[in-house]
C-alpha cells in the first residue's frame, strides 16, 4: 500500500541523557542493546526544582521525553477499571536529577481478600527510546526523506522492553515503565490491590499502589473477538533481522513469539505473497513469492505450494485461522517472475490485466490454486487480494478469478467503487472514504467484511512512533462509531534496517512500517491499539444486550459516547480526550 524509496543515516548528537549501558556488537541485537544518543539537548534549568527522584504513576497517553522531567504530578496510587478477561495498562515514571546505577522494580500480585490476580498475569517492561521524525508541512507522512535536519530527528518513547531486568539512568533523565494487567475471565468482581516497588539495586526508591476495579462483565477470549484485525505480516523481515535461513526451523522459531503478539491482539488474517515482489520491493525486506511458478518445457504451467503451506500451517498453529489473504494479481510493477524449464532460468512476463498472456497465466495459476486450497481445506477462508489498484484493472482480474473458480473470495483495500461491491468479500477503504449506511447493513447481512485503513497519507489518526498514543486506540473506536467490522494497517513488522534504534524510513514517517519490535517486544502503539479493539468488543456486547432488552436509554448513552470518533472532531479534540471520556461511559453501563 506504498511506493518505493532511499536510505537515511541516523543523526547522532550527544546530550546530557546518554543511551543505555548494555550493548552488543551485532548489528541486529535481540536481547540487550544500546539506544542512539539523544539529538535533543536537555535544558538543565528544567531540572532545578527537582532535588531528588520523582517517581509515580503517569499517563499512558504520554510519551515521556527522556531529557525532561515528567510534566505532571506523578501519583503514588492509581486505579484501573476492567471487565473480567480484559487487559488494562498503566505507566509509571522515574524522573531523576542524579544518576541511578541500577534501576529495577518488582510487581506483587493484586489481591482482594483471599482472591488474587497472580503475578503471572502482570506484564511489564521499560519503555525504550527510538529515533523518529515527523510529518511534512503538508501534514502527511508520505514522501522521500532525503534532506533530514537535526530538528527532524528526536528520540521518542515507544518499544516496551520486557527482556531488560534493570537499567542505568544518567542524571537528568526520565524513564517510564509500562505495566499491563490481564484480568482472569473467572475473576471475582471487586477491587484488587497490589504494589510496585521501585529500586536502585536493593535500595527501595518508592512503593507505588496499583488497584484494579473488576466489573461484573466479561470480555470473551481473544479467539472469539469479532473485530476484523488485518495487520500485514512480513516473515522476510524476521529472517533478515534474526540472520536465519528463510523457512528454516530457526526462522519459524524466531517468528512464533512475534506472531503471537498479533494473535493476542485479535489478529485474524494471514498475509501470503503468491508472486514475486507484489509491492515492487517497497520495504527494507521485500516480499518473495511463497508459490513457485514453473513454465514447463511444453509451455504448460505448474506450481509448487511447499512454502505457502508451511507458512499457513505455522500461522494456524499459533491460532490465526480466520482468513488467508493472498497478494496479488495486480502488483505495483506488472512483471511476473517464473522459472522457465526450457531455458533453465528465471524469466519475467510483462503483462497486464485484460491481456491474453495475463489471462492465460493467471487462469492456470488460480485453477491449480483452487484445487490445492480445497485439498488442504482452506478454500473457504482464502481471498485473492489486491490493494490500491484502478477499478478497470480490478474488473479485468475479477473476470479471470471467476472463470478459474466462481466461488473464490476476493479482498480489496482501496478506493470505494460501488461497481465492485457484489464481488468483494473483504472490502477495506481509506478512512477519508465512507461506505453508505445501507451498503454496510447489506454487507453485514451477507456475512461480508467491511473495514477501513490508514497509511502514511493521514497525519492523524495514525500509529507513527511520534503519534499521540491514544490515536492508536481511537482507530477501533472509529470502527465502532462507523459500524465497520475492523481495521487494516499495511505493516505489522516490515522492519527498517535497525528497528530497535531508528524507526525512520526512506519514504514514510517514523514507525509507519512496523508496530512491534525484534525480541517480540510490543510497543505503546500496539498496546493502545489492542485496548481499542477490546473497547470495540465491549461496545458490541453492550449494543446487543441493549437492543435485545429494548433498553433505548442505555443505547442512546452508548451511541452518544461514540459521536466524537470522527476525523472532523479529531481535528479539534485530542484523541485522548475522546477515548478517556468514552471509556468512562462504557465502563459505567
N, C-alpha and C positions, 0 to 999 in steps of 0.2 A: 504494500500500500504506500510505497515511497518511490523515490528516484535514486540516482547514483551520486557518488561523492569523492572527496580527497582527505588526506590525513592532517592531524594537528598535533603539535607538541604541547606538553603541559607547561604552564608558567610557574617557575619555582622561585619564590621570593620569601626569604625568611622573615619571621615575625617573632614576637615575644612568647607566643604559644607554639611550641615545636610539635612535630609529629610524635607518634607513639614510639616506644623504645625498641620493641622487638621487630626484627626484620629478617627476611630470607633473601638470599641472593637470586633465587629463582625468579624469573620474570613473571611467573604465574603462580603466586602463593595460594595455598588453600587454607592453611591454619593461620599462623601469625604473620602479620605484615606491618609495614610502616606507612602511615599516611603521608601524603605530599605536604611539604611545608605550606603554611598559610600565606597567600599573596596579599592578604589584607593586614595591615599593621594595626596592632591594638593600641588604643589610647589609654595610657597609664592613669590619666585623671579619672577615667570611668570607674577605676577600682579604689579610689581614695577613701570612699566611705564604707569599704568592706574590710574591717580589720582582721576577720578570720573567715573560715569557710561558711558559706551559706548553703545549706542542704535541705531539700524538701521537695514535696510534690509540686510539679509544674503542670503544664497542659500538653495533651497530645496534639493540640492544634498548632504548636510552635516547634520550629526547627531552631533549637538554641544555638546561637553563634558561639564558636569556640573562643573568640577573642574578647567577648563582652560578658559582664555579669548577667545572670538571669534578670530579665527586665521587670518582672513582677515579684511580689512577695510569695515566697515558697511556703507551702503548708506542711505541717507535721502530720496531718491526718487527712485522708481522702476517702470518700465513699462512692463506690461504683454501683450501678443498678443493672441487674441482668435477669434474663429469663433462665430457667433451667436449660442446660445444653448450649448456652451462649458463651462466647468468649469475649471478654472485655479487657481493655488495656488502660494503663496509666504510665506516666513518665516522671521519674524523679531526677533532680538536677543537683549537681555539685558545682558551685562556683567558688574558686579558691584563689586568694591573693598570693598564697605561698605554695611552694611545691608540695605535692603529695606523692611519696615514693611508691606506695603500693595500695592503690585504691581498689577495694573489693567490697563485697556485700553478701549478705545471707538472707534468704527468704524463709519464713516459717510457714507451716500450714495455716489455713484460715479455719477458725473453729467457731462453732455455735453450740455451746454446751458440750455434749459428747459427740456431736456430729462435726465433720470436718470436710473441707476441700483439701485434699492431700497436696503435699509439696510437689508431687509428680504432675499435678495439674497446673502448676505455675511455670511459665516460660519467661526468660529474661535475657537481656544482653546489652552490652554497651552500645550506644548509638555512635557509629563511626562517621567520619567526615570524608567526603569525596568531592573532587573538583567538579564544578558546574559552571554554567554561563548564564544566559538569559534570553529573552525574546528580542527579536529585531524591532526597530522603531515602528514597523507596521503592526506590531502586536502579535505576529505569527512566530512560530518556532521553526518554520521551514526555510531552507536556504543554505548555500555553501558558506562555510565559516573559515575563510582563508585569511582574514585580516583581523586576527584576535588582538585585543588590547588588554592591558593588565586589569582594567576595571571590569572586563568581561570574564574574569576568572576569579572565582571565590570558592572556598570550602563550604560545604553545606552538610548538615546532619541528615543521614538517610539510612545507611546499612545498619542492621541490628546484629551485632556480633555475639552470638551465643557461645562461640568457641573460645572466647577470651576470658580467662578467670579473673584477671586483675590488670591494672594498667598504672603507669606512672603519669601524673599530671604535672606539667610545667606550671610555674607561677602565673597568675593572671589568666586562668583557663577555666572555661565551663565545660562540663561533661555530663551528658544525660544518660540515663539507663531506662530501657523500656521493660515494663512488666506486664505480662498478659496472664489472665486467669481464665482457665477453661472450667466453667461450672458443670459438674456432672449432671447428666439428664435425670438422675434419680435423687438429686439433692433435695433436702427439706427446705421449705420456704423459710425465710428469715434472714437475719443479718449475721454474717460471718466476719471474723476479725483475725488479723494476723499482723506481723511486723516485718519490716525490712531493716536490717542492721547494716549501717554503712561504716566501713572501717578503713583505717590506714594500717596495713599489716594486721596485727592483732588488736590494735587500739581502736575502740569504738569512737567514731566521729559523731554519729547521730543514730537515733532509732525512730523510724517512721511507722505510722499505723496505716494499715490498708484494710478497708472494710468493703465487703460486697453484700449488697442487699438483694437477695434472691426472691424474685416474684413467683407467684403461683401460676406460671405459664411455662410451656415447654416448647423450645425450638427443636424441630426434627433433626435427626442425624444428617450430617452434611451430604451423605449419599442420596438423601431424599429431598434436598433443596430443589426448587423448581427453576431458580434463576439460571438462564442460559448464558454461562460464562465461557467466552471463547477468547483465550489468550494464546497467540500462536507460539508454539514451542520450536526451538532450534537445537536439535541434537548435535549439529555440526559444530556449533559454538562450544559445546561441552567437550567434544573430542579435542578440539584445538587447545582450549584452556587447560584441560587436565593432561594433555600430552599423551593421549592413548589412541590406539587404532580404532577407526570407525567400526562400530558394530561388534567390537570385541567384548568379552565378558567384563573387562575393566571399564569399558565405555558405559555399559548398562549399569554397572555398579556405581559409577560416578553420577549417572543421571537419576538414579532412583530417589535419593532424598530431595533432589531439586524438583522433580516432577510430583513428588508427594506434597510439596508446598502448593502446587497448582490444584491437586485433588482436594486438599484440605480447605481451599478457598471456594470449593464448589465447581471446579473446572469440569466441563462436560465434553469438550471436543478434542480429538486427536488431530494435530496438523500433520498431513502427509504430503510430501512432494513427489509427484508421479512423473515429472520430467525435469531435465537438466536446467538449473537456474530459472525457476519460474518468475523471479523478480530481478533477473539480469544481474545478479551479484551485488545487490544494493547494500548488503550488510557486511560487517567485518568478515563473517564466515558465511559464504553463500550456500544456498540450499542445492545439494546434489540430488539427482533422481533416486528414489527408492525402488524404482522399477527399471529393469534393464530392457531397453528396446533393441531388438535384433532384426535386421533385414536379411533374410536368408538368401543364399545364392540363387534360388529360383524366383526371388522377387517377393515372396510372401513374408509376413511378419510373425515374429514370435516374441514372447515377453516372459521375463523371469521376475517373480514376485518375492524372492527369498528375503531381501532386506525389508521390503514393505511388511511382510508377515512378521518378521522379528520385531519391528518397531511397534506395530499394532498390538501384538501379543504382549509385549513388555508393558505398554501403557494400560492395557486391560488388566494385567496382573496387579497393577497399582490401584486400579479401581476407576479408571477413566474409560467408561464403557458406553456412553450415550450416543456418540456420533463420531464419524471419521470424515474430515473434510480434506479432499484431495485436490491439490493445486498443480497445474492449472492448464486448461485448454487454450487460454489466451494469455501467454506470458507477455512481459513488458517488451521483450525483443522476440519477434516472430521467427525464431530459429529453434529447430528441434533436433537434438543430438540423438544419434543411434549408432549401433555397431553394424557395420556393413560386412557381411561374411564374404562377399565376392572379392573385396579388396583387403580384407583382414585389417580394417581400420575404422576409427571413429569418423563419422561424417555428420553434416548438418543439413536438414531440409529447411529451406527458406520458403515458407508458405503461410497463407492467411486463411481465416475462416471464410468459407464460401468457395474456395478454390478446390479443384478436383483432387490435387495431391493431399491437401489438408483433410478433406472428407474421407479419402481412402485410408490414409494413415491413422487418423483418429477413430474411424469406424472400426478398423481391425483391432485397435487397442481396446476400445470400450466393449466390444463384443467379447473379447478374451477376458477383460477385467470383470465384467458382469458374471461370467461363468465362474471365475475364480472366487469372487466375493460370495456367491451363492454356495459354493463348495465349503467355504470357511464359515458360513452362517453370518456374514457381515453385510450382506447386500442391503438389507433394510435400514441399516444405520449409517450407510455411506452416502456422501454427497459429492458430486463432481462440482468443484468450487472455483469461482472466478472473483476477481476484485478490481474495482475501478476501471472497467473496460467499457467501450462505447456500446450503446444498445444494439447498433447494427451488427457488431461482431457477436454479441450475445445471442441474437436471433439466429444467426448462422450456425453457431456451435450447438445451440439447443436442438436444431434440426438433426445434427449428427448424433447427439445423445439419444434423442427419442427413436431414431432409426436403429441404433445399437440395442437399446432396451427401453421400452416406453415407460418402465417403472423406476428408472433411475431417479434418485433425488438430486436436486440441484441447489447449490448455495451461491449467493452473490452478495458481496459487500461493495456498495457503490451508490450512485445517484438513484433517486426514485423514478421508476418508469412504470406507469400503470399497465403498459403493454406486457410487462414481464410477470405480473402478479400471479397469474394462474400457473406459471411454470416453476416458480421458485418455492421450494420447501422452506429454506432458511434465507430470509431477506434482511439485510442489515444496511441501513442508510446513515449518512453523516448526521451529526447532531443538529446541524443547521437545516436539514430537510425534515419533513413531517409526513407521517402516514395519516391519511384521513381516518377519522374515528370509525367509520363504517368498514373500512378496509381492515383495521386492526381487529374489530369484532368478528368479521367474516373469517379471517385467517386463524383466529383463536378457535373458532368452532370447527375449522377444518384440521386442527392439530398441527398447524404450521408454526414456524418460529419467526418472530418479528422483533428485531433488535436495532440498536444504533451503535455507532462507533465515534471515537475521537482519534485524531492523529496529530501530526505536527502543525496542522493548519490552525487549530484552536489555541490561542494563548491561554484561555481558560474556558471551561474547566479542563484540567489536564493532570497528567501524572509525571511531569518532569521532576527532576531531582530538586528543583527550586520552587515547584508549585506548592502553595499552601496545602498542608496535609489533608485538610477537610475536603478539598476538591476531589480527592480520590474516593472518599466516602460519598460525596454528593452525587457521583455518577450513577450509583444504583438507586438512590432516592429519585433521581430524574426518571429512571426506567419505571419506577412505581407510579410516579406522577403521570407519565405519558401512557400508562397501561401497556408497556412493552414487556417482552419476555426476558430481556437481558442486555448484555453489553459485549462489545468486541474491542480488543486492543491488539494491534498488529504484532506486538513484540513482548513476549514473556521473558525470554532470555537470549536475545540476539546481542550478546555481549560485545562491547567495544574492546579495543586491544587489551587494556588493563582496567577492567570494570571496578575493581575494589579501590582504585586510586583516582580514576578520572572518568566521569560519566559523559563527558562531552563527545560529540561525534562530528563527522565531516560536514554533514548536511542538515542536521536537525538538533534541536535544543537538547541540553544535557538530560540523560535518562530516558529519552524517547524510545531507545531501542531495547530497554530491559526494565523489569520490575523487581527481580530478585538477583542475588549475587552468588558468585562461587562459594563453595563451602556450604551450600544450601542455606545461606543467610537470607532472611526475609528483610523487609525494609519498612520504613514508616509508611511509604506509599501503599505497599502491598497490604500491610496490616489494616490501614484505614479503608482500602477498597473492600477487604473482606468484611469489615464491620458494616459497611453499606449494604453488602449482599445479605448479611444477617437481618438488617432492618427491612430489606425487601421481603424476606420470608415472613417476618413478623407482621408486616402490613398485609401480606396475602392471607395469613391466618386470621387476622382481625377482620378484614373485609368479609371473608367467607362466613365467619361467625355472626357478624352484624347483619349481613344480608339474610342469612338463614333465620335469625331471630327477629327480623324486621325492626332492628334497632337503628332507626333512622337518625336519632340524635348522635349516637356514637359514630356512625358512619359519616355524618356531616363534620364532626370534630376531626376525624381522621383525614378526610379529604381536604379540609381547610389547612391542616398542617402540611399538606403536600403542595399547596399553591405556590410557595416561593421557589420551587425547584424548576425554574425556567432560566434560560440563558439571559433573558432581559433582567430578571431580578438579580442574577449573579453579577451583572454589570454594576449594580449599586450596593448590593448587600453581600458581604463576605460569606463564603461557603460555610465557615464555622458557625456563624450566627444562625443560618437557616437549619443546619444539621443539628446543632445542640437544642434548639427550640423544638424541632420535630421529634427528636429523641425523647425529650421530656414528655411530650404529648403521648406517644405510643406506649411509653412505659407507665403511663397513668391510666390507660384504658384496660 
